[in-house]
């Protein structure tokens, strides 16, 4: 994760670094951070099916783990709708 963050400190448009860091966040159970990174990936590459898949997986896991966290759930739903509209 540190290597990806270091790469992003140099180049914020390096989508693969966001994706790699998002995958690490997901595997560590840090789904909200993973969602943020995958959302950035889709902002930079809106047609990328792999990034959409990763965003959906992290979002589902987040909701499974945090069913009572309604504010975050609403915010994530809005992010997902924005992504769908932009594709």
C-alpha positions in Angstrom: 0.0 0.0 0.0 2.9 2.4 0.8 4.4 1.9 -2.6 1.1 2.8 -4.3 0.7 5.9 -2.1 4.2 7.0 -2.9 3.5 6.6 -6.6 0.3 8.7 -6.2 2.2 11.4 -4.4 4.3 11.8 -7.6 1.5 11.3 -10.1 -2.2 11.6 -9.1 -3.3 10.4 -12.5 -1.6 6.9 -12.1 -4.8 4.9 -12.2 -3.1 1.6 -11.6 -1.7 2.8 -8.3 -5.2 3.7 -7.2 -6.5 0.3 -8.2 -3.6 -1.6 -6.5 -4.1 0.4 -3.3 -7.8 -0.1 -3.5 -7.3 -3.9 -3.7 -5.0 -3.8 -0.7 -7.6 -1.8 1.2 -10.3 -4.3 0.3 -8.2 -7.3 1.4 -7.5 -5.5 4.7 -11.2 -4.9 5.3 -10.9 -1.2 4.7 -13.8 -1.1 2.3 -14.6 2.6 2.5 -11.0 3.5 1.4 -11.2 0.9 -1.3 -14.4 2.4 -2.6 -12.8 5.8 -2.7 -9.8 4.6 -4.7 -12.0 2.6 -7.1 -14.2 5.6 -7.6 -11.2 7.7 -8.6 -10.2 4.9 -11.0 -13.6 5.1 -12.7 -13.4 8.9 -12.8 -10.2 8.5 -14.8 -11.3 5.5 -16.8 -15.1 5.4 -16.9 -15.4 2.5 -19.3 -13.1 0.1 -17.4 -15.1 -3.0 -16.5 -12.6 -4.3 -14.0 -12.7 -1.1 -11.9 -16.5 -1.2 -12.0 -16.4 -4.8 -10.7 -13.9 -3.9 -8.0 -16.1 -1.0 -6.9 -19.1 -3.2 -6.7 -17.3 -5.9 -4.7 -16.0 -3.4 -2.1 -19.4 -1.7 -1.9 -21.2 -5.0 -1.2 -18.7 -6.0 1.4 -19.0 -2.6 3.0 -22.7 -2.9 3.3 -22.4 -6.5 4.6 -20.0 -5.4 7.3 -21.7 -2.1 8.2 -25.5 -2.6 7.7 -26.4 0.1 10.3 -24.1 2.8 8.9 -26.8 4.6 7.0 -25.0 7.9 6.3 -22.1 6.1 4.6 -24.5 3.8 2.8 -26.3 6.8 1.4 -23.1 8.5 0.4 -21.9 5.3 -1.3 -25.1 5.0 -3.2 -24.8 8.5 -4.5 -21.2 7.8 -5.6 -22.4 4.7 -7.4 -25.2 6.6 -9.2 -22.8 9.2 -10.3 -20.5 6.6 -11.7 -23.4 4.8 -13.6 -24.6 8.1 -15.1 -21.1 9.0 -16.3 -20.6 5.7 -18.1 
